[in-house]
């Protein structure tokens, strides 16, 4: 077999107008070989003759099995071939042939364009490191909201991914924007999608209250298809790499301040990497296109009804918060959000405390038992030893 170098030399000399006889003389190869190389469009290469496989006679059977049972697996197909057709080969041959006959489905991705204020994408993200808060290393989560048209983002940080945290972060995102987009897109969050029944989505009831309050459309992405919300996925990566590293804070309040400064000074003032447009200019355009906020804020707080015990302390999140003494044995409503815990009795707030995440905290601290009152100093009596009479007489005799 001739080499690719000889093929290239022959093609070059032919292009120069050199005759095949002269090319054969210059390169020292046969004239017929020169003619064959000159006609070939591709360089010569070695091709091994195909070898028949043990599975070739059974391929029609495999095709029929795939038509009737599209999801059949190699172990079951091999078992059928051995029992019914006398196949003696390995399961690996069947597995490779099934992979050829049944290629994996590939869904094409299409770039989507957006109008100002049309879509807001939201998703939870866990921060890559665990800072020390209240004496313990804690996981920190962020509900990231991204506007695909402008590339702007905002985030709400929390120590838990509860429904109340999701609702609070959602409302704060709307308030930061100053309006409501037409549609919100989510991953299959439990706070949004209660369950799926085939292609039908059963929405979370409290999420439906939020959706009806602000009047927006909602879309849940197809499971295992993150590209349907690619904008927020990119913003999550930007948050983890551009904001989070080398940040120090003592609580979530300080974290909110540091993030707001970075978001307004750096993130939303950058030039978009793909579109090469100023993000803040498009953000201002989007804010003009948003629907107005309703007059009343949505109540995102969690709540539960409970009876006040005899000591007055109600437990929430491994911490204790005290109700007024007059409400002992009364039924009250304990309400809470990310930062505060408060107690409501018959529609009236009766106590409010900052929420603590350190276990075993009592707000306010219980009264310590009083020490006994200090009395007069103790009287020390002198000890007098009186010797018995017989010992005294013995002492006189010795003297």
C-alpha positions as CSV (number, residue, x, y, z in Angstrom):
1,X,0.0,0.0,0.0
2,X,1.3,3.4,-1.0
3,X,1.7,6.1,1.7
4,X,-0.3,9.4,2.0
5,X,2.9,11.3,1.2
6,X,3.3,9.6,-2.2
7,X,-0.4,10.3,-2.9
8,X,0.1,14.0,-2.0
9,X,3.2,14.2,-4.2
10,X,1.5,12.6,-7.1
11,X,-1.5,14.9,-6.9
12,X,0.7,17.9,-6.7
13,X,2.8,16.9,-9.7
14,X,-0.4,16.2,-11.7
15,X,-1.6,19.7,-10.8
16,X,1.7,21.0,-12.2
17,X,1.0,19.3,-15.5
18,X,3.7,16.7,-15.2
19,X,3.0,13.5,-17.2
20,X,2.3,10.2,-15.4
21,X,5.4,8.6,-17.0
22,X,7.6,11.4,-15.7
23,X,6.0,11.2,-12.2
24,X,6.7,7.5,-12.1
25,X,10.3,8.1,-13.1
26,X,10.8,10.9,-10.5
27,X,9.2,9.0,-7.6
28,X,10.4,5.5,-8.6
29,X,7.0,3.9,-8.5
30,X,4.9,2.0,-11.1
31,X,3.1,4.0,-13.8
32,X,-0.2,2.2,-13.1
33,X,0.2,3.1,-9.4
34,X,0.7,6.7,-10.4
35,X,-2.6,6.6,-12.4
36,X,-4.5,5.1,-9.4
37,X,-3.2,7.7,-6.9
38,X,-4.0,10.5,-9.3
39,X,-7.6,9.4,-9.6
40,X,-8.1,8.8,-5.9
41,X,-9.8,11.6,-4.0
42,X,-8.7,10.4,-0.6
43,X,-5.3,9.3,0.7
44,X,-4.7,5.5,0.7
45,X,-5.5,3.8,4.0
46,X,-5.7,0.2,5.2
47,X,-9.1,-1.2,5.6
48,X,-9.7,-4.6,7.2
49,X,-12.2,-6.8,5.7
50,X,-15.4,-7.0,7.9
51,X,-15.6,-10.1,10.0
52,X,-19.0,-11.8,10.4
53,X,-20.4,-11.7,13.9
54,X,-22.2,-14.6,15.7
55,X,-25.1,-12.2,16.1
56,X,-25.6,-11.4,12.4
57,X,-28.0,-14.3,11.7
58,X,-30.2,-13.2,14.7
59,X,-30.4,-9.5,13.8
60,X,-33.9,-9.8,12.2
61,X,-35.1,-11.3,15.5
62,X,-33.6,-8.4,17.4
63,X,-35.3,-5.9,15.1
64,X,-38.7,-7.6,15.6
65,X,-38.1,-7.5,19.4
66,X,-37.4,-3.8,19.3
67,X,-40.5,-3.1,17.2
68,X,-42.7,-4.9,19.8
69,X,-40.8,-4.0,22.9
70,X,-38.8,-0.7,22.3
71,X,-37.5,-0.6,25.9
72,X,-36.2,-4.2,26.0
73,X,-32.7,-4.6,27.6
74,X,-29.8,-6.7,26.6
75,X,-30.1,-9.4,29.3
76,X,-33.7,-10.2,28.4
77,X,-33.0,-10.1,24.7
78,X,-30.0,-12.4,25.1
79,X,-32.2,-14.8,27.1
80,X,-34.8,-14.9,24.4
81,X,-32.2,-15.4,21.7
82,X,-30.6,-18.3,23.6
83,X,-33.9,-20.1,24.5
84,X,-35.8,-19.6,21.2
85,X,-33.1,-19.2,18.5
86,X,-30.0,-21.1,19.8
87,X,-27.8,-18.0,20.1
88,X,-24.4,-18.9,21.8
89,X,-22.6,-15.6,21.8
90,X,-22.1,-13.2,24.7
91,X,-24.4,-10.5,26.2
92,X,-21.9,-7.8,25.2
93,X,-22.5,-8.5,21.5
94,X,-26.2,-8.1,22.1
95,X,-25.7,-4.9,24.1
96,X,-23.6,-3.3,21.3
97,X,-26.0,-4.3,18.6
98,X,-29.0,-2.9,20.5
99,X,-27.1,0.3,20.9
100,X,-26.7,0.5,17.1
101,X,-30.3,-0.5,16.3
102,X,-31.8,1.7,19.0
103,X,-29.8,4.9,19.1
104,X,-30.3,7.2,22.1
105,X,-32.9,9.9,21.5
106,X,-31.4,13.3,21.1
107,X,-33.5,16.4,21.4
108,X,-32.2,19.4,19.5
109,X,-31.7,22.6,21.4
110,X,-32.9,25.8,20.0
111,X,-31.8,29.3,21.1
112,X,-34.8,31.3,22.4
113,X,-35.3,35.0,22.1
114,X,-37.1,37.0,24.8
115,X,-39.0,40.3,24.9
116,X,-38.5,42.8,27.8
117,X,-40.2,41.8,31.0
118,X,-41.5,38.6,29.4
119,X,-39.8,35.9,31.5
120,X,-38.2,35.5,34.9
121,X,-36.4,32.2,35.6
122,X,-35.9,31.0,39.2
123,X,-33.9,28.1,40.8
124,X,-32.4,27.1,44.1
125,X,-28.6,26.8,44.4
126,X,-26.4,25.5,47.2
127,X,-23.3,27.6,47.8
128,X,-20.0,25.7,47.3
129,X,-18.7,26.2,50.9
130,X,-20.2,26.1,54.3
131,X,-19.5,29.3,56.4
132,X,-19.5,29.2,60.2
133,X,-22.6,30.9,61.5
134,X,-23.7,31.0,65.1
135,X,-20.8,28.7,66.0
136,X,-21.6,26.0,63.5
137,X,-20.8,25.3,59.8
138,X,-24.1,25.8,57.9
139,X,-25.2,25.2,54.4
140,X,-26.3,28.4,52.6
141,X,-28.8,28.3,49.8
142,X,-29.7,31.0,47.3
143,X,-32.9,31.4,45.4
144,X,-31.6,33.0,42.2
145,X,-33.9,35.0,39.9
146,X,-32.6,35.8,36.4
147,X,-34.0,37.9,33.5
148,X,-33.0,36.3,30.2
149,X,-33.6,39.5,28.1
150,X,-31.2,41.7,30.1
151,X,-29.0,39.1,31.8
152,X,-29.7,40.7,35.2
153,X,-30.0,38.7,38.4
154,X,-31.0,39.0,42.1
155,X,-30.8,36.4,44.8
156,X,-32.3,35.6,48.2
157,X,-30.1,33.7,50.7
158,X,-31.5,31.3,53.3
159,X,-30.3,28.5,55.6
160,X,-33.1,26.2,54.4
161,X,-35.0,25.4,51.2
162,X,-38.5,25.5,52.7
163,X,-41.7,26.7,51.1
164,X,-41.7,29.8,53.2
165,X,-38.1,30.7,52.1
166,X,-39.1,30.1,48.5
167,X,-42.2,32.4,48.8
168,X,-40.2,35.1,50.6
169,X,-37.4,35.0,48.0
170,X,-40.0,35.2,45.2
171,X,-41.7,38.2,46.7
172,X,-38.4,40.0,47.3
173,X,-37.4,39.4,43.7
174,X,-40.6,41.1,42.5
175,X,-40.1,44.0,44.8
176,X,-36.5,44.5,43.7
177,X,-37.7,44.5,40.1
178,X,-40.5,46.9,40.9
179,X,-43.0,44.9,39.0
180,X,-44.2,41.4,37.8
181,X,-43.1,39.7,34.6
182,X,-45.6,38.0,32.4
183,X,-44.2,34.4,33.0
184,X,-42.0,32.7,35.5
185,X,-40.1,29.5,34.7
186,X,-39.0,26.9,37.3
187,X,-37.3,23.7,37.7
188,X,-39.4,20.9,39.2
189,X,-39.2,22.4,42.7
190,X,-41.4,20.8,45.4
191,X,-42.4,24.4,46.3
192,X,-43.9,24.7,42.8
193,X,-44.8,21.3,41.5
194,X,-46.6,19.0,43.9
195,X,-46.5,16.1,41.5
196,X,-46.8,15.2,37.9
197,X,-49.5,13.0,36.4
198,X,-48.2,12.1,33.0
199,X,-47.8,15.4,31.1
200,X,-50.1,17.2,33.6
201,X,-48.5,19.3,36.3
202,X,-50.2,19.4,39.7
203,X,-49.2,22.7,41.3
204,X,-48.4,23.4,45.0
205,X,-51.4,25.0,46.6
206,X,-49.6,27.9,48.3
207,X,-47.7,28.6,45.1
208,X,-51.0,28.9,43.4
209,X,-52.0,31.6,46.0
210,X,-48.8,33.5,45.1
211,X,-49.4,33.1,41.4
212,X,-53.0,34.4,41.7
213,X,-52.0,37.2,44.0
214,X,-49.4,38.6,41.4
215,X,-51.2,37.4,38.3
216,X,-48.4,35.7,36.3
217,X,-48.1,32.6,34.2
218,X,-46.0,29.7,35.3
219,X,-44.0,27.0,33.4
220,X,-42.3,23.9,34.9
221,X,-39.4,22.6,32.9
222,X,-39.3,19.1,31.5
223,X,-37.5,16.8,34.1
224,X,-33.8,16.4,33.6
225,X,-33.7,19.2,31.0
226,X,-31.7,22.1,32.5
227,X,-31.2,23.9,29.2
228,X,-34.9,25.0,29.3
229,X,-33.8,27.5,32.0
230,X,-30.3,28.1,30.7
231,X,-30.3,31.8,31.8
232,X,-30.7,31.1,35.5
233,X,-28.2,28.1,35.3
234,X,-25.6,30.6,33.9
235,X,-26.4,33.1,36.7
236,X,-26.0,30.4,39.3
237,X,-22.5,29.6,38.0
238,X,-21.7,33.4,38.0
239,X,-22.9,33.8,41.6
240,X,-20.8,30.8,42.8
241,X,-17.6,32.0,41.0
242,X,-18.0,35.8,40.9
243,X,-19.5,36.6,44.3
244,X,-19.1,33.8,46.8
245,X,-15.3,33.1,47.0
246,X,-13.4,34.9,49.8
247,X,-16.5,36.5,51.3
248,X,-16.7,36.8,55.1
249,X,-19.9,37.5,57.1
250,X,-21.4,36.8,60.5
251,X,-25.1,36.4,59.6
252,X,-27.5,36.5,56.8
253,X,-28.2,40.2,57.2
254,X,-24.5,41.0,56.5
255,X,-24.6,38.6,53.6
256,X,-27.6,40.4,52.1
257,X,-25.7,43.7,52.3
258,X,-22.6,42.4,50.7
259,X,-24.6,40.7,47.9
260,X,-26.7,43.8,47.2
261,X,-23.5,45.9,46.8
262,X,-22.0,43.3,44.4
263,X,-25.2,42.9,42.5
264,X,-25.7,46.7,41.9
265,X,-22.1,47.7,41.4
266,X,-20.7,44.7,39.5
267,X,-23.1,42.1,38.3
268,X,-25.8,44.2,36.8
269,X,-23.4,46.8,35.4
270,X,-21.3,44.4,33.4
271,X,-21.3,44.0,29.6
272,X,-23.2,40.8,28.7
273,X,-20.7,38.1,27.6
274,X,-22.8,36.8,24.7
275,X,-24.8,39.8,23.5
276,X,-22.1,42.4,24.2
277,X,-24.7,44.9,25.5
278,X,-24.8,46.8,28.9
279,X,-26.9,44.8,31.3
280,X,-28.1,47.8,33.3
281,X,-29.5,49.5,30.2
282,X,-31.6,46.5,29.3
283,X,-32.6,46.1,32.9
284,X,-34.1,49.6,32.9
285,X,-35.9,48.7,29.7
286,X,-37.3,45.6,31.3
287,X,-38.5,47.4,34.4
288,X,-40.6,49.7,32.1
289,X,-42.3,46.7,30.6
290,X,-43.2,44.9,33.9
291,X,-46.7,44.7,35.2
292,X,-47.3,46.8,38.3
293,X,-47.2,45.2,41.8
294,X,-50.4,44.7,43.6
295,X,-51.2,47.2,46.5
296,X,-50.7,44.5,49.2
297,X,-47.7,42.4,49.7
298,X,-48.2,38.6,49.6
299,X,-48.0,37.0,53.1
300,X,-45.2,34.5,52.8
301,X,-44.7,33.7,56.5
302,X,-45.1,30.2,57.8
303,X,-47.6,29.6,60.7
304,X,-48.9,26.9,62.9
305,X,-51.5,26.9,65.7
306,X,-50.3,25.7,69.2
307,X,-51.2,25.9,72.8
308,X,-49.0,27.9,75.2
309,X,-47.4,25.5,77.8
310,X,-47.2,26.4,81.5
311,X,-43.7,27.9,81.2
312,X,-44.8,30.1,78.3
313,X,-42.1,29.0,75.8
314,X,-43.0,27.8,72.3
315,X,-40.5,25.7,70.4
316,X,-39.5,26.4,66.8
317,X,-36.5,25.1,65.0
318,X,-34.8,23.8,68.2
319,X,-35.1,27.2,69.8
320,X,-37.7,28.6,72.3
321,X,-39.7,31.8,72.2
322,X,-41.8,33.0,75.1
323,X,-45.4,34.1,75.0
324,X,-46.9,36.5,77.6
325,X,-47.9,34.9,80.9
326,X,-51.5,35.7,80.5
327,X,-51.7,33.4,77.5
328,X,-50.7,30.2,79.3
329,X,-53.0,27.3,78.2
330,X,-54.4,29.6,75.5
331,X,-54.2,28.7,71.8
332,X,-52.0,31.1,69.7
333,X,-50.6,31.2,66.2
334,X,-46.8,31.0,65.9
335,X,-45.6,32.7,62.8
336,X,-42.1,32.9,61.3
337,X,-40.0,33.8,58.3
338,X,-36.2,33.8,57.7
339,X,-35.4,36.6,60.1
340,X,-38.1,36.8,62.7
341,X,-40.5,34.8,64.9
342,X,-43.7,36.3,66.3
343,X,-46.8,35.2,68.2
344,X,-50.3,36.2,67.3
345,X,-53.4,35.8,69.5
346,X,-56.9,36.5,68.1
347,X,-55.5,38.4,65.3
348,X,-53.2,40.6,67.4
349,X,-49.4,40.4,67.6
350,X,-48.4,39.8,71.2
351,X,-44.6,39.1,70.9
352,X,-41.9,39.3,68.3
353,X,-38.3,38.0,68.4
354,X,-35.3,37.8,66.1
355,X,-35.1,34.3,64.7
356,X,-32.1,32.2,66.0
357,X,-30.5,29.3,64.2
358,X,-28.2,28.2,67.1
359,X,-29.9,25.2,68.8
360,X,-31.0,25.6,72.4
361,X,-31.5,29.4,72.4
362,X,-34.2,30.8,74.7
363,X,-35.7,34.2,73.9
364,X,-35.8,35.9,76.4
365,X,-33.5,33.8,78.6
366,X,-35.3,32.1,81.5
367,X,-35.0,33.7,85.0
368,X,-32.2,32.2,87.0
369,X,-33.1,30.9,90.4
370,X,-32.3,33.5,93.2
371,X,-29.5,32.8,95.7
372,X,-30.6,32.5,99.3
373,X,-30.3,35.8,101.3
374,X,-27.1,36.5,103.2
375,X,-27.5,36.1,107.0
376,X,-25.3,37.2,110.0
377,X,-21.8,35.8,110.2
378,X,-21.7,32.4,112.0
379,X,-20.6,32.3,115.7
380,X,-17.4,30.3,116.3
381,X,-17.5,28.7,119.8
382,X,-14.2,27.9,121.6
383,X,-13.7,24.3,122.3
384,X,-12.9,23.5,126.1
385,X,-11.6,20.1,127.0
386,X,-12.2,18.9,130.6
387,X,-10.1,16.1,131.8
388,X,-11.7,13.3,134.0
389,X,-10.9,13.5,137.8
390,X,-8.8,10.3,137.8
391,X,-6.5,11.8,135.1
392,X,-6.1,14.9,137.2
393,X,-5.0,12.8,140.3
394,X,-2.6,10.9,138.2
395,X,-1.1,14.2,136.9
396,X,-0.5,15.4,140.6
397,X,1.3,12.1,141.5
398,X,3.5,12.4,138.5
399,X,4.4,16.0,139.5
